Amino acid sequence: MLGTRATGAAPVSPATVTVADRVHPASATLPERWRHIDRWYTFAANVRGVSHVLATVDEKTYAGGSMGFDHPVTWCKDYQGGRSFYTGLGATRRASAAPTCGPTWAARSSGPPA
C-alpha cells in the first residue's frame, strides 16, 4: 500500500518542501514552498505514477539526497475502497509540527469500493 520503502536517510537538516498538487484536499491549504527541518528519507523507488504525489523535497537544498530532481515526501491514493496517505515529514519531535491535512483526508470516506 505504501508503494516503496526507505533505504536510508540524510541527517536532520533544513530543506525546501514544494507542494506538487495545490488542489488536492490534503495539500490545498499548504504553502506552495516552505523551509522545513527534518530527516530526509531516500526511498527504493519513486512512487510517482503508482501513487498521487502531493509534495516533494528539493535535494539541492540539503546534503545527502540520492533520488534526484523528483523526490516525493508526501503522497496518497485511493486503495480498495479506502484511502492511503504517507508523509516522510515529522521524523523528529520538532518536525512533527509540519503542516499537513492528509490524515483528515484519509479518514474521510472515498465512497463505495469500485
C-alpha positions in Angstrom: 0.0 0.0 0.0 2.9 2.4 0.7 4.4 1.8 -2.7 8.1 1.8 -1.6 10.4 1.5 1.4 13.0 3.8 2.9 16.6 2.7 2.1 18.4 5.4 4.1 18.2 8.9 5.4 20.2 12.1 5.3 20.9 13.7 8.7 18.3 16.1 10.2 18.7 19.3 8.3 16.7 22.2 6.7 15.4 21.7 3.2 12.7 23.2 0.9 9.5 21.3 0.5 7.3 22.1 -2.6 3.6 21.2 -2.9 3.1 19.3 -6.1 -0.7 19.4 -6.0 -2.2 22.7 -4.8 -5.8 21.5 -5.5 -6.0 18.2 -3.7 -7.8 18.4 -0.3 -4.9 17.0 1.6 -2.5 19.7 0.3 -4.6 22.6 -0.8 -4.1 24.7 2.4 -0.4 24.2 2.5 2.0 26.9 1.4 3.5 26.4 -2.1 7.0 26.1 -0.7 8.4 26.2 2.8 11.7 25.5 4.6 11.4 22.5 6.9 13.9 20.9 9.3 13.6 17.1 9.2 15.2 13.7 8.5 15.1 13.3 4.7 14.5 9.6 3.7 15.7 8.1 0.5 13.3 5.5 -1.0 13.9 2.4 -3.0 11.6 3.6 -5.8 9.8 6.8 -6.8 6.1 6.4 -6.2 5.1 8.9 -8.9 2.8 7.0 -11.3 1.8 4.5 -8.6 0.6 7.0 -6.0 -0.5 10.6 -6.3 2.4 12.8 -5.2 1.4 15.8 -3.0 4.8 17.2 -2.0 8.5 16.8 -2.9 11.7 17.9 -1.2 14.3 19.8 -3.2 17.5 17.8 -3.0 19.5 20.9 -4.0 18.6 22.4 -0.6 20.2 19.7 1.7 23.1 17.3 1.6 22.7 13.6 1.3 19.8 13.0 -1.1 20.1 10.5 -3.9 16.7 10.4 -5.6 17.4 13.3 -7.9 15.1 16.2 -9.0 11.9 14.3 -8.2 12.0 13.3 -4.6 8.4 12.7 -3.3 7.9 13.1 0.5 4.1 13.0 0.7 1.7 11.0 -1.4 -1.7 9.3 -1.3 -4.0 7.1 -3.3 -7.4 5.5 -3.2 -7.0 1.9 -2.3 -9.6 -0.9 -2.3 -12.4 1.4 -1.3 -10.3 3.2 1.2 -7.5 5.8 1.2 -3.8 5.6 1.8 -1.7 8.6 2.9 2.0 8.7 3.6 4.3 11.5 4.6 8.0 11.4 5.3 7.7 14.6 7.2 7.6 14.6 11.0 10.5 12.2 11.7 11.7 14.3 14.7 9.8 15.8 17.5 10.4 19.3 16.1 9.5 18.2 12.6 6.2 16.7 13.8 4.7 20.2 13.5 4.9 20.0 9.7 1.8 21.3 8.1 -0.4 18.6 6.7 -4.1 17.8 6.1 -3.5 14.3 4.9 -4.7 12.3 7.9 -8.0 14.2 7.8 -8.4 13.5 4.1 -7.6 9.8 4.5 -10.1 9.4 7.3 -13.0 10.6 5.1 -14.9 8.0 3.0 -13.8 7.7 -0.6 -17.2 6.2 -1.5 -18.2 2.6 -2.3 -15.5 0.2 -3.5 -15.0 0.1 -7.3 
